Amino acid sequence: STSATASCARTPSSSYPRKREIFQDLAPLLWHSFGTIAALLQEIVSIYPALSPPVLSAGASNRVCNALALLQCVASHPDTRIPFLHAHVPLFLYPFLNTFSKTRPFEYLRLTSLGVIGALVKVDDTEVIGFLLQTEIIPLCLRTMEMGSELSKTVATFIVQKILLDDIGLRYVCATPERFYAVGSVLGNMVISLADQPSTRLLKHIIRCYLRLSDNPRACVALHNCLPDMLKDGTFNISLRDDPATRRWL
């Protein structure tokens, strides 16, 4: 039965993420092995009922994070990335990005799910960006950028940055005032919060998003009014003192 397959997959899955670093052909093997992806997806789907109300245990979260680590391996590999997209596997992760609980099991789940999406966008591929834009990935990333941990915020902002760096992504975000201001307001709030809790890595991704938005003529005009003063008044000079490239972007 499928449940038996998933049960069998649970036992070794915790060791797979460690082994994937030394087994370069793991992704094609996972993708083409009969029943393996189905078992991983069943592992993921099995915890949906624990998302709302939020009753996810640490053990269940760890099991699913192991399955997600294997899917990240598949998403990263050039031979399996596009089949992974065409099978719409990323959509199975979206419920994890649509949660509000800040407990550790949920945060790990968010972070690992973002890692899979981050692996997809890491390689510049317009087909990947086009697929993601047809889904609700930007609102889900914006939600994490507002309420996630520093690490989750950083990965979510990186994903938005990579979407913006593709021409179709920039056009999509700047196509309507609502989309532009949704992204702009979240970026602005993050800048304000970074004044109290600095993170150079996160700040760098935020600045890169603003820089890319300025490549769109209408967005560039709008940024004259909505670019946070803290990016212009030297608030982050100390944070960026060892990063001349990012200072030049400002």
Contacts in CASP RR format, 6 or more apart in sequence:
PFRMAT RR
TARGET T0000
AUTHOR 0000-0000-0000
METHOD contacts of the structure
MODEL  1
STSATASCARTPSSSYPRKREIFQDLAPLLWHSFGTIAALLQEIVSIYPA
LSPPVLSAGASNRVCNALALLQCVASHPDTRIPFLHAHVPLFLYPFLNTF
SKTRPFEYLRLTSLGVIGALVKVDDTEVIGFLLQTEIIPLCLRTMEMGSE
LSKTVATFIVQKILLDDIGLRYVCATPERFYAVGSVLGNMVISLADQPST
RLLKHIIRCYLRLSDNPRACVALHNCLPDMLKDGTFNISLRDDPATRRWL
2 38 0 8 1.000
2 39 0 8 1.000
2 42 0 8 1.000
3 42 0 8 1.000
5 35 0 8 1.000
5 38 0 8 1.000
5 39 0 8 1.000
5 42 0 8 1.000
6 39 0 8 1.000
6 42 0 8 1.000
6 43 0 8 1.000
6 46 0 8 1.000
8 39 0 8 1.000
9 36 0 8 1.000
9 39 0 8 1.000
9 40 0 8 1.000
9 43 0 8 1.000
9 67 0 8 1.000
10 43 0 8 1.000
10 63 0 8 1.000
13 40 0 8 1.000
13 43 0 8 1.000
13 63 0 8 1.000
13 66 0 8 1.000
13 67 0 8 1.000
13 70 0 8 1.000
14 62 0 8 1.000
14 63 0 8 1.000
14 66 0 8 1.000
16 26 0 8 1.000
16 66 0 8 1.000
16 69 0 8 1.000
16 70 0 8 1.000
17 66 0 8 1.000
17 69 0 8 1.000
17 70 0 8 1.000
17 73 0 8 1.000
19 26 0 8 1.000
20 26 0 8 1.000
20 27 0 8 1.000
20 69 0 8 1.000
20 70 0 8 1.000
20 73 0 8 1.000
23 29 0 8 1.000
26 70 0 8 1.000
26 73 0 8 1.000
27 73 0 8 1.000
27 74 0 8 1.000
27 76 0 8 1.000
27 77 0 8 1.000
27 79 0 8 1.000
27 80 0 8 1.000
28 77 0 8 1.000
28 79 0 8 1.000
28 80 0 8 1.000
30 36 0 8 1.000
30 37 0 8 1.000
30 40 0 8 1.000
30 70 0 8 1.000
30 73 0 8 1.000
30 74 0 8 1.000
30 80 0 8 1.000
31 37 0 8 1.000
31 74 0 8 1.000
31 80 0 8 1.000
31 83 0 8 1.000
31 84 0 8 1.000
37 74 0 8 1.000
37 87 0 8 1.000
37 89 0 8 1.000
40 67 0 8 1.000
40 70 0 8 1.000
40 71 0 8 1.000
41 89 0 8 1.000
41 92 0 8 1.000
43 63 0 8 1.000
43 64 0 8 1.000
43 67 0 8 1.000
44 64 0 8 1.000
44 67 0 8 1.000
44 68 0 8 1.000
44 92 0 8 1.000
44 93 0 8 1.000
45 92 0 8 1.000
47 56 0 8 1.000
47 60 0 8 1.000
47 61 0 8 1.000
47 64 0 8 1.000
48 95 0 8 1.000
50 56 0 8 1.000
50 57 0 8 1.000
50 60 0 8 1.000
51 95 0 8 1.000
51 96 0 8 1.000
51 99 0 8 1.000
52 99 0 8 1.000
54 99 0 8 1.000
54 100 0 8 1.000
54 101 0 8 1.000
54 103 0 8 1.000
54 106 0 8 1.000
56 101 0 8 1.000
56 103 0 8 1.000
56 105 0 8 1.000
56 106 0 8 1.000
56 109 0 8 1.000
57 105 0 8 1.000
58 104 0 8 1.000
58 105 0 8 1.000
59 105 0 8 1.000
60 105 0 8 1.000
61 104 0 8 1.000
61 105 0 8 1.000
61 106 0 8 1.000
61 108 0 8 1.000
61 109 0 8 1.000
62 108 0 8 1.000
64 109 0 8 1.000
64 112 0 8 1.000
65 108 0 8 1.000
65 109 0 8 1.000
65 112 0 8 1.000
68 93 0 8 1.000
68 109 0 8 1.000
68 112 0 8 1.000
68 113 0 8 1.000
68 115 0 8 1.000
68 116 0 8 1.000
69 112 0 8 1.000
71 84 0 8 1.000
71 89 0 8 1.000
71 93 0 8 1.000
71 116 0 8 1.000
72 112 0 8 1.000
72 115 0 8 1.000
72 116 0 8 1.000
72 119 0 8 1.000
74 80 0 8 1.000
74 81 0 8 1.000
74 84 0 8 1.000
74 89 0 8 1.000
75 81 0 8 1.000
75 84 0 8 1.000
75 89 0 8 1.000
75 90 0 8 1.000
75 116 0 8 1.000
75 117 0 8 1.000
75 118 0 8 1.000
75 119 0 8 1.000
75 120 0 8 1.000
76 119 0 8 1.000
76 122 0 8 1.000
78 123 0 8 1.000
81 120 0 8 1.000
81 123 0 8 1.000
81 125 0 8 1.000
81 128 0 8 1.000
82 127 0 8 1.000
84 90 0 8 1.000
84 120 0 8 1.000
85 120 0 8 1.000
85 127 0 8 1.000
85 128 0 8 1.000
85 131 0 8 1.000
90 116 0 8 1.000
90 117 0 8 1.000
90 120 0 8 1.000
90 131 0 8 1.000
90 132 0 8 1.000
90 135 0 8 1.000
90 137 0 8 1.000
91 135 0 8 1.000
93 113 0 8 1.000
93 116 0 8 1.000
93 117 0 8 1.000
94 135 0 8 1.000
94 136 0 8 1.000
94 137 0 8 1.000
94 140 0 8 1.000
96 106 0 8 1.000
96 109 0 8 1.000
96 110 0 8 1.000
96 113 0 8 1.000
97 110 0 8 1.000
97 113 0 8 1.000
97 114 0 8 1.000
97 140 0 8 1.000
97 141 0 8 1.000
97 143 0 8 1.000
97 144 0 8 1.000
98 140 0 8 1.000
98 143 0 8 1.000
99 106 0 8 1.000
99 109 0 8 1.000
99 110 0 8 1.000
100 147 0 8 1.000
102 147 0 8 1.000
102 148 0 8 1.000
102 149 0 8 1.000
107 148 0 8 1.000
107 149 0 8 1.000
107 152 0 8 1.000
110 144 0 8 1.000
110 148 0 8 1.000
110 152 0 8 1.000
111 149 0 8 1.000
111 151 0 8 1.000
111 152 0 8 1.000
111 155 0 8 1.000
114 141 0 8 1.000
114 144 0 8 1.000
114 152 0 8 1.000
114 155 0 8 1.000
114 156 0 8 1.000
114 159 0 8 1.000
115 155 0 8 1.000
117 132 0 8 1.000
117 137 0 8 1.000
117 159 0 8 1.000
118 155 0 8 1.000
118 158 0 8 1.000
118 159 0 8 1.000
118 162 0 8 1.000
120 128 0 8 1.000
120 132 0 8 1.000
121 128 0 8 1.000
121 129 0 8 1.000
121 132 0 8 1.000
121 158 0 8 1.000
121 159 0 8 1.000
121 162 0 8 1.000
121 163 0 8 1.000
122 162 0 8 1.000
124 162 0 8 1.000
124 165 0 8 1.000
124 166 0 8 1.000
126 166 0 8 1.000
126 167 0 8 1.000
126 168 0 8 1.000
129 162 0 8 1.000
129 163 0 8 1.000
129 166 0 8 1.000
129 168 0 8 1.000
129 169 0 8 1.000
130 166 0 8 1.000
130 168 0 8 1.000
130 169 0 8 1.000
132 163 0 8 1.000
133 163 0 8 1.000
133 168 0 8 1.000
133 169 0 8 1.000
133 172 0 8 1.000
137 159 0 8 1.000
137 163 0 8 1.000
138 160 0 8 1.000
138 163 0 8 1.000
138 173 0 8 1.000
138 179 0 8 1.000
138 182 0 8 1.000
138 183 0 8 1.000
139 182 0 8 1.000
141 156 0 8 1.000
141 157 0 8 1.000
141 159 0 8 1.000
141 160 0 8 1.000
142 156 0 8 1.000
142 160 0 8 1.000
142 182 0 8 1.000
142 183 0 8 1.000
142 186 0 8 1.000
144 152 0 8 1.000
144 153 0 8 1.000
144 155 0 8 1.000
144 156 0 8 1.000
145 153 0 8 1.000
145 156 0 8 1.000
145 157 0 8 1.000
145 160 0 8 1.000
145 186 0 8 1.000
145 187 0 8 1.000
145 190 0 8 1.000
146 186 0 8 1.000
146 189 0 8 1.000
146 190 0 8 1.000
148 156 0 8 1.000
150 197 0 8 1.000
150 199 0 8 1.000
150 202 0 8 1.000
153 190 0 8 1.000
153 202 0 8 1.000
154 199 0 8 1.000
154 201 0 8 1.000
154 202 0 8 1.000
154 205 0 8 1.000
157 190 0 8 1.000
157 202 0 8 1.000
157 205 0 8 1.000
157 206 0 8 1.000
157 209 0 8 1.000
158 205 0 8 1.000
160 183 0 8 1.000
160 209 0 8 1.000
161 205 0 8 1.000
161 208 0 8 1.000
161 209 0 8 1.000
161 212 0 8 1.000
163 169 0 8 1.000
163 172 0 8 1.000
163 173 0 8 1.000
164 170 0 8 1.000
164 173 0 8 1.000
164 209 0 8 1.000
164 212 0 8 1.000
164 213 0 8 1.000
165 212 0 8 1.000
170 212 0 8 1.000
170 213 0 8 1.000
170 215 0 8 1.000
170 216 0 8 1.000
171 216 0 8 1.000
172 179 0 8 1.000
173 179 0 8 1.000
173 180 0 8 1.000
173 183 0 8 1.000
173 213 0 8 1.000
173 219 0 8 1.000
174 180 0 8 1.000
174 213 0 8 1.000
174 216 0 8 1.000
174 218 0 8 1.000
174 219 0 8 1.000
177 222 0 8 1.000
180 213 0 8 1.000
180 218 0 8 1.000
180 219 0 8 1.000
180 222 0 8 1.000
181 222 0 8 1.000
181 226 0 8 1.000
183 209 0 8 1.000
183 213 0 8 1.000
184 213 0 8 1.000
184 226 0 8 1.000
185 226 0 8 1.000
187 206 0 8 1.000
187 209 0 8 1.000
187 210 0 8 1.000
188 206 0 8 1.000
188 226 0 8 1.000
188 228 0 8 1.000
190 202 0 8 1.000
190 206 0 8 1.000
191 203 0 8 1.000
191 206 0 8 1.000
191 228 0 8 1.000
191 230 0 8 1.000
191 231 0 8 1.000
192 228 0 8 1.000
192 230 0 8 1.000
194 202 0 8 1.000
194 203 0 8 1.000
194 206 0 8 1.000
194 236 0 8 1.000
194 239 0 8 1.000
195 230 0 8 1.000
195 235 0 8 1.000
195 236 0 8 1.000
198 236 0 8 1.000
198 239 0 8 1.000
200 239 0 8 1.000
200 240 0 8 1.000
200 243 0 8 1.000
203 236 0 8 1.000
203 239 0 8 1.000
203 240 0 8 1.000
203 246 0 8 1.000
204 243 0 8 1.000
204 246 0 8 1.000
207 231 0 8 1.000
207 246 0 8 1.000
207 249 0 8 1.000
207 250 0 8 1.000
208 246 0 8 1.000
208 249 0 8 1.000
210 223 0 8 1.000
210 227 0 8 1.000
210 231 0 8 1.000
211 249 0 8 1.000
213 219 0 8 1.000
213 220 0 8 1.000
213 223 0 8 1.000
214 220 0 8 1.000
214 223 0 8 1.000
230 236 0 8 1.000
231 250 0 8 1.000
232 250 0 8 1.000
237 247 0 8 1.000
240 246 0 8 1.000
240 247 0 8 1.000
240 250 0 8 1.000
END
